[in-house]
Every structure is written in C-alpha cells, then in structure tokens.
Amino acid sequence: MRPHTLTIPKPLINIAGKPIVQRLVEDLMELVDEQVEEIAYIIGDFGAEVEEHLLDIANSVGSKGKIYYQNQALGTAHAISCAADSISGKVIVAFADTLFRTTQKMDTGREAIIWVHKVEDPSAFGVVKTDNRGIVTKFIEKPSTPISDQAIVGVYYFREGEVLKSEIDKLLAAKVLVNGEYQLTDVLQNMMQKGCEFSVYNVEEWLDCGNKNATIHTNRRILDFAKNGSLIANDLNQKNSIIIQPCYIGKNVTITGCIVGPHVSIGEGSVVSNCIISNSIIQSHCKISNANIDNSMVGNFVEYSEKYKELNIGDFTVIVQ
C-alpha cells in the first residue's frame, strides 16, 4: 500500500470516508447482540494522534478503547499475546485490515468460530477443512495442493479467552517459530487437537485492502452498498458539474465544471475543477484540476494538475503542469 502507508498506518486509510479499522469495528458490532465492553488495539509506535483516533473509534460504538504495543514483528500469535490483560471471557480477534460482508449473526454460545470465504486459488491463504457438521478438522497454511477452498479471512471468536491466552503462552514458551514468527494458526491447531470445536461461518464477500487496485475495488463495493446520496455532505459546493452515483463526498468540498463518478470518494476540504473522475479515491484537502482520472488513489493534501493518468500518489504530493 505504499506510498500511502509511508504517512499513515494502513488500517487508518479512509475508504468511502471512514478508516478501514472503523468500518471493521462497526461491522463486528453488527454481528453481536451483546455489549462489547472493550476494544483493544495492538499497534506499533504510531504516535499519540493515531492512538487518540483509535480510542475515539471505540467510544463511537459505545465501548472502551485500550492500546497495546507490539514492539517486535514476531507474528500474529505474539501480537495477540501483547494484549494479554484484555484476553478473558468472550473475545473476538480481528486483523485490522479485514473487511467483509455477512448477514449471519454470531452465536456467542459456540466454543469458537472462524470466518472463511471460498477462494479460487487457496495457495495464497490459510485454509480450513471441515466435517459434515461445519466443524474444523484441520488448519492448512498456504496449501500447495487444493485441499480446501475455504480461506480464513482473519476474524475469530473464542468463548473462553483464557484458553486462547494459555495456548499462546505455551507456544511462546516452547519457542515454536515459523519463518521467525509465532503463528496464530499453530495456536488454533493445538486448541483443536485438545478438543476445542471451531465452527465455520461463511462471509458473502471478503473485501481486501492489500494494494491500490484491491482498495479501489473495496471502495467501489462499499459505495454500492450505500443508499444513493447518503454519503454526500449537505454542504457540497457544486457548480456546473455532474455527480454520477454512487459516490462519497466529504464536508466542505467544492466541485466545479466536473463529471464525478461513479464509484468516487472525495475527502473533506478538497477542491476539484475541470476534471473527469471515475472509480477513484481522493483523500482530504486535495486540489485537483484539469485532470481525467480513473482507477486511481490519491492521498491527503495532494495538488495535481495534469491530463489523463492512472494515479497512485501519497500524501503531500504536488504534480502540476
């Protein structure tokens, strides 16, 4: 996701006006019929502003936020262990750049749940095999032969967080490393072998934000789900322009002499003039003029004035004729 992640952590990149991690939090809240008491974030050294933003996201859904740090990139199991003080009782674990759509509510009475999505090429993913009851019988990391097409999307539920924490502690104590990292997949396999039943829930759509094209596709799908016009700020200053829905347009945006859309997101405070823009993400406080842009991703505080290009430029970039 460079150059965008040079200035902002990937989970805080805006998609249709909201950070990826905020969309994930809100989607998870929709799956649970119980109050989520705490949202724990495991991060690197992102700075006080990012931490405050994360805590605000937790507050916005009626929960309490807490920050933990992973000071060394030692794998997913190690990352979860960094939040040991928050792993008790009913626990959801979610990778912060995972977006998905499902209508299936979470049954928190189940011992454990793992969310999966069918993929054409399972060799790039961790996958699961299941029995005729939909219970996991095996975890396989990036299979070289097509053993299963049920890819793990990166969202898990545990009824007893203490069991998860205990198994992670054992893995770390035994120094079971794969390519220098402690893997969550190994923890799940150990739990299953000791009798833990992992139920499989399928997601209808798995939305990736791993690179520019995938992120633009995710933006497109989120806009498709929204009601036309619901993501356009009331204070849009529009002159001699056509907006083709669906689009997201943030607050205090000026659009003059343009055709914008479909599937365009424009962040707050941006000024766009004499442009044709489709299927693109333009973040906040940009000045875009005399351009024909498609399938593009533009960072914050960008000034751009050229003709047609498929763009992928990060924050604070200036490109003018």
Secondary structure as GFF3:
##gff-version 3
##sequence-region A 1 321
A	DSSP	three_ten_helix	4	6	.	.	.	ID=ss1
A	DSSP	three_ten_helix	10	12	.	.	.	ID=ss2
A	DSSP	beta_strand	14	15	.	.	.	ID=ss3
A	DSSP	beta_strand	18	19	.	.	.	ID=ss4
A	DSSP	alpha_helix	20	31	.	.	.	ID=ss5
A	DSSP	beta_strand	38	43	.	.	.	ID=ss6
A	DSSP	alpha_helix	48	60	.	.	.	ID=ss7
A	DSSP	beta_strand	64	69	.	.	.	ID=ss8
A	DSSP	alpha_helix	76	81	.	.	.	ID=ss9
A	DSSP	three_ten_helix	84	86	.	.	.	ID=ss10
A	DSSP	beta_strand	91	94	.	.	.	ID=ss11
A	DSSP	beta_strand	99	101	.	.	.	ID=ss12
A	DSSP	beta_strand	112	118	.	.	.	ID=ss13
A	DSSP	three_ten_helix	122	124	.	.	.	ID=ss14
A	DSSP	beta_strand	126	130	.	.	.	ID=ss15
A	DSSP	beta_strand	136	141	.	.	.	ID=ss16
A	DSSP	beta_strand	150	158	.	.	.	ID=ss17
A	DSSP	alpha_helix	161	173	.	.	.	ID=ss18
A	DSSP	alpha_helix	184	193	.	.	.	ID=ss19
A	DSSP	beta_strand	198	202	.	.	.	ID=ss20
A	DSSP	beta_strand	205	207	.	.	.	ID=ss21
A	DSSP	alpha_helix	212	225	.	.	.	ID=ss22
A	DSSP	beta_strand	237	239	.	.	.	ID=ss23
A	DSSP	beta_strand	242	243	.	.	.	ID=ss24
A	DSSP	beta_strand	247	249	.	.	.	ID=ss25
A	DSSP	beta_strand	254	256	.	.	.	ID=ss26
A	DSSP	beta_strand	259	260	.	.	.	ID=ss27
A	DSSP	beta_strand	264	266	.	.	.	ID=ss28
A	DSSP	beta_strand	271	273	.	.	.	ID=ss29
A	DSSP	beta_strand	276	278	.	.	.	ID=ss30
A	DSSP	beta_strand	280	282	.	.	.	ID=ss31
A	DSSP	beta_strand	287	289	.	.	.	ID=ss32
A	DSSP	beta_strand	292	294	.	.	.	ID=ss33
A	DSSP	beta_strand	297	298	.	.	.	ID=ss34
A	DSSP	beta_strand	303	305	.	.	.	ID=ss35
A	DSSP	beta_strand	312	313	.	.	.	ID=ss36
A	DSSP	beta_strand	318	320	.	.	.	ID=ss37
###
